[in-house]
Amino acid sequence: MSDRKRVSVQEIARNLSYLLAFGCALASPICAGLNPPEATAHVALQQESKADEWDGEVQNYQPGSLLVVRKRPQVEVTFDLTKKDAVYSIAPGVEKLSKVHLSEQDENGMHHVTVTLKEKMP
């Protein structure tokens, strides 16, 4: 007697569809006309250029030194404004308890943070 397992046509079709879906996911940059190194750079570029935006309230601001923003209750984010691998653009008028909008983005090995004042509600 043979030790071979009998496999149904439906099981074979299902396994092939999984393989095709996985293969297409892996090959999508290549299918788009990109060579593997370009595909890797393309994916890295997409990941690097996405900005993280959020609102908060300034808890501490020492120009040129430190910025602490409360992102949500019990979550504070501290920015060391002296770091050499980051660029900070902070709007004039930002002070303790200011309501602000932050945009963070990594680009070309630098972390960019833009802080703008939120408009006051009437």
N, C-alpha and C positions, 0 to 999 in steps of 0.2 A: 504494500500500500504506500502511496506517496505522502510525503509530509507537506506538500504544497497546500496553501490555504486557498479556498475558492473565493474569488472576489467578484462582486456584482458589477454590472456595467454602471449602475448609478454611483457606486463608490469610486470607481475609476474616474468617472466624469467629475465628481465632486473634488477629488484630489487634484485633477488637472486644472480645475477652475481656481483652486487655491494657489497652485504653482504659477498659473498665468497672472493672477492678481498680484502676487508677491513679486514676480519678475517685472511686471509693468511698473510697480512702485519703485523698484530699484533702478529700473532703466529709464524712468521718466526724463531725467536731464539729458540722457543720451538720445532718447527719442525726440527731444526738443531740438536736436542738432548740436548739442554741446559735447565736446570731448570730455573724458573723465576729469582731467585737471580743471578745465573750465567749469564743469558741472560742480565740482567741489567749491570753487571760488564763487560761483553763482549762488549756491546754497548758503555759504558763509556770508556773502554780501546781504542776502535777504535777512538773515538772522541779525547781523550787525546793525542794519539800518532801521530796525523797528524801535520806535520810541515808546517808553513807558511814561504815561501821563497820569497824574493824580493831583488831588486837592488836599490842602492841609492848613494848619495854623502854626505860625512861627512861635516857638517856645523860647528860643534864645538866638540872638544874632549878634555876632561880633565881626564887623566888616573886616575882610582879609584874613580871618582866623577860623571862625566857627559858625555853622548854621544848624539849628536843630528844629525840625518840623514834625508836628504831630500829624501822622497820616490818618489815624483813626484812634478811638479810645484805647489807651494802653499800648499804642505802637508809635514810637518816636524814631525818626530817621536822623542820624547825625552826619553832617558833611564837614570834613576837614578841608577848609578852603586853602590850605597851604600845600596840598598834594600837587606834585608836578605832572601826574598823569591824568589830570582832570582840568576841565575848563568850566568855570562858573560864570553865568550871566545873571546878575541879580538886579531886578528893577529898582530904580530909586524909590525911596519911600517905604521899603520893606523894613519892618521893625517888629519887636516882640508883640505877639497877639494879632499880627496881620494875617488876613485870610489870603492864601496864595495858591497858585496853580504851578505845578512843577512838571517839567518834561525832561526825562533822562534818556540819553542815547549813547551807545558805544559806537565809535567810528574811527577807523584807522588807529586802533590801539589807545584812543583817548576817550575818556568818559566826559560827556557834555551834559551839563545841568543848567536848565533855564528856569528862573523863578520870576513869575509875574504876579502882580497884585490882582486879586479878583475884584471885579466891580462891586461896589457897595450896593446892597439892595435898598430901594426906596422905602 
